[in-house]
Amino acid sequence: MKRFITLSSVAVFSTVIVILLINLAAAVTNVRGQQHEPAQTEAVAAQPARELSAEQARVIGWGFAAAAFSTGIGCLGAGVAVAYVGAAALGAISEKPELTARALIYVGLAEGIAIYGLIIAIMILTRI
């Protein structure tokens, strides 16, 4: 069982790192693309484009990175918590089937950690 938990933790961690790198690359590309590309639609052309300084672009990039980190670390923590709580819950359910509802509540609480990370990421992204 320990080996399975270790392998699942490594899989979750590597998935989070890949998603983090994709989000960071998309954020950097988007910030750079806003500075150099002309407006392509009429609605955007009607509004004057806001020029970003190098400092503002750096702050926006760090904001996207912080949002990606909060989501990634929250999901990593939730994955580890669900692995331990889920294993314990299945053990308890196998001995006493009447504990199913209580065990599912604990698993749901462990999954809530990922939602907290997502909420923090949304709060960061609204400030950018």
Sine and cosine of phi, psi and omega as CSV:
sin_phi,cos_phi,sin_psi,cos_psi,sin_omega,cos_omega
0.00,0.00,-0.63,0.78,0.01,-1.00
-0.88,0.47,-0.62,0.79,0.00,-1.00
-0.91,0.42,-0.64,0.77,0.03,-1.00
-0.90,0.43,-0.67,0.74,0.02,-1.00
-0.90,0.43,-0.65,0.76,0.03,-1.00
-0.90,0.44,-0.70,0.71,0.01,-1.00
-0.91,0.42,-0.64,0.77,0.01,-1.00
-0.93,0.36,-0.58,0.81,0.05,-1.00
-0.91,0.42,-0.66,0.76,0.04,-1.00
-0.90,0.43,-0.65,0.76,0.02,-1.00
-0.90,0.43,-0.68,0.73,0.03,-1.00
-0.91,0.42,-0.69,0.73,-0.01,-1.00
-0.89,0.45,-0.69,0.72,0.00,-1.00
-0.93,0.38,-0.59,0.81,0.06,-1.00
-0.90,0.43,-0.67,0.74,0.02,-1.00
-0.90,0.44,-0.66,0.75,0.01,-1.00
-0.90,0.44,-0.68,0.73,0.01,-1.00
-0.90,0.44,-0.70,0.72,0.02,-1.00
-0.90,0.43,-0.64,0.77,0.04,-1.00
-0.87,0.49,-0.71,0.70,0.00,-1.00
-0.91,0.41,-0.62,0.79,0.04,-1.00
-0.91,0.42,-0.69,0.72,0.03,-1.00
-0.90,0.44,-0.65,0.76,0.00,-1.00
-0.91,0.41,-0.67,0.74,0.03,-1.00
-0.90,0.43,-0.64,0.77,0.02,-1.00
-0.92,0.40,-0.62,0.78,0.01,-1.00
-0.92,0.40,-0.71,0.71,-0.01,-1.00
-0.91,0.41,-0.68,0.74,0.02,-1.00
-0.90,0.44,-0.65,0.76,-0.01,-1.00
-0.92,0.40,-0.66,0.75,0.00,-1.00
-0.91,0.41,-0.70,0.72,0.02,-1.00
-0.93,0.37,-0.59,0.81,0.01,-1.00
-0.92,0.40,-0.52,0.86,0.00,-1.00
-0.94,0.35,-0.48,0.88,-0.05,-1.00
-0.98,0.19,-0.55,0.83,-0.19,-0.98
-0.94,-0.34,-0.30,0.95,-0.05,-1.00
-1.00,0.03,0.66,-0.75,0.09,-1.00
-0.96,0.28,0.31,-0.95,0.01,-1.00
-0.91,0.41,0.71,-0.70,-0.09,-1.00
-0.97,-0.25,-0.34,0.94,-0.01,-1.00
-0.91,-0.42,0.32,-0.95,-0.02,-1.00
-0.94,0.34,-0.58,0.82,-0.01,-1.00
-0.91,0.42,-0.64,0.77,0.03,-1.00
-0.96,0.29,-0.58,0.81,0.00,-1.00
-0.93,0.38,-0.44,0.90,0.00,-1.00
-0.94,0.34,-0.51,0.86,0.01,-1.00
-1.00,-0.10,0.67,-0.75,0.03,-1.00
-0.92,0.38,0.68,-0.73,-0.01,-1.00
-0.96,0.29,0.65,-0.76,0.01,-1.00
-1.00,-0.01,0.85,-0.53,0.03,-1.00
-0.99,0.16,0.73,-0.68,0.03,-1.00
-0.98,-0.20,0.70,-0.71,0.10,-0.99
-0.98,0.19,0.17,-0.99,0.00,-1.00
-0.90,0.44,-0.59,0.81,0.01,-1.00
-0.93,0.38,-0.66,0.75,0.03,-1.00
-0.91,0.42,-0.64,0.77,0.03,-1.00
-0.90,0.43,-0.61,0.79,0.03,-1.00
-0.92,0.40,-0.67,0.74,0.02,-1.00
-0.90,0.44,-0.67,0.74,0.02,-1.00
-0.90,0.44,-0.67,0.74,0.04,-1.00
-0.88,0.48,-0.68,0.73,0.04,-1.00
-0.92,0.39,-0.53,0.85,0.06,-1.00
-0.90,0.44,-0.70,0.72,0.05,-1.00
-0.90,0.43,-0.63,0.77,0.02,-1.00
-0.91,0.42,-0.65,0.76,0.02,-1.00
-0.90,0.43,-0.64,0.77,0.04,-1.00
-0.91,0.42,-0.65,0.76,0.02,-1.00
-0.92,0.39,-0.65,0.76,0.02,-1.00
-0.90,0.43,-0.69,0.73,-0.02,-1.00
-0.90,0.43,-0.64,0.76,0.05,-1.00
-0.93,0.37,-0.70,0.71,-0.04,-1.00
-0.90,0.43,-0.73,0.69,-0.02,-1.00
-0.93,0.37,-0.60,0.80,0.06,-1.00
-0.89,0.46,-0.67,0.74,0.03,-1.00
-0.93,0.36,-0.60,0.80,0.05,-1.00
-0.90,0.44,-0.71,0.71,0.04,-1.00
-0.89,0.45,-0.64,0.76,0.02,-1.00
-0.91,0.41,-0.62,0.79,0.02,-1.00
-0.89,0.45,-0.68,0.73,0.03,-1.00
-0.92,0.39,-0.67,0.74,0.00,-1.00
-0.90,0.43,-0.69,0.73,0.02,-1.00
-0.91,0.41,-0.56,0.83,0.03,-1.00
-0.89,0.46,-0.74,0.67,-0.02,-1.00
-0.95,0.31,-0.73,0.68,-0.04,-1.00
-0.92,0.38,-0.64,0.77,0.00,-1.00
-0.90,0.43,-0.65,0.76,0.04,-1.00
-0.90,0.44,-0.69,0.73,0.02,-1.00
-0.92,0.38,-0.61,0.79,0.00,-1.00
-0.91,0.41,-0.67,0.74,0.03,-1.00
-0.90,0.43,-0.60,0.80,0.07,-1.00
-0.89,0.45,-0.68,0.74,0.01,-1.00
-0.93,0.37,-0.63,0.77,0.00,-1.00
-0.92,0.39,-0.58,0.82,0.00,-1.00
-0.92,0.38,-0.50,0.87,0.03,-1.00
-1.00,0.09,-0.65,0.76,0.00,-1.00
-0.72,-0.70,0.99,-0.15,-0.03,-1.00
-0.88,0.47,-0.34,0.94,0.00,-1.00
-0.96,0.29,-0.13,0.99,0.03,-1.00
-1.00,0.01,0.17,0.98,-0.08,-1.00
-0.86,0.52,-0.74,0.67,-0.05,-1.00
-0.90,0.45,-0.68,0.73,0.00,-1.00
-0.91,0.42,-0.63,0.78,-0.01,-1.00
-0.91,0.40,-0.63,0.77,0.02,-1.00
-0.91,0.41,-0.52,0.85,0.05,-1.00
-0.90,0.44,-0.67,0.74,0.00,-1.00
-0.92,0.39,-0.62,0.79,0.06,-1.00
-0.91,0.42,-0.65,0.76,0.04,-1.00
-0.89,0.45,-0.61,0.79,0.05,-1.00
-0.91,0.42,-0.60,0.80,0.04,-1.00
-0.92,0.39,-0.59,0.81,0.02,-1.00
-0.94,0.35,-0.40,0.92,0.00,-1.00
-0.89,0.45,-0.37,0.93,0.01,-1.00
-0.87,0.49,-0.63,0.77,0.02,-1.00
-0.91,0.41,-0.59,0.80,0.01,-1.00
-0.92,0.39,-0.60,0.80,0.05,-1.00
-0.89,0.46,-0.68,0.74,0.06,-1.00
-0.88,0.47,-0.64,0.77,0.03,-1.00
-0.92,0.40,-0.63,0.77,0.03,-1.00
-0.89,0.45,-0.68,0.74,0.04,-1.00
-0.89,0.46,-0.65,0.76,0.02,-1.00
-0.89,0.46,-0.66,0.75,0.03,-1.00
-0.91,0.42,-0.63,0.78,0.03,-1.00
-0.90,0.43,-0.63,0.78,0.03,-1.00
-0.91,0.41,-0.70,0.72,-0.05,-1.00
-0.92,0.38,-0.48,0.88,0.04,-1.00
-0.96,0.28,-0.35,0.94,0.02,-1.00
-1.00,0.10,-0.26,0.97,-0.06,-1.00
-0.97,0.26,0.00,0.00,0.00,0.00
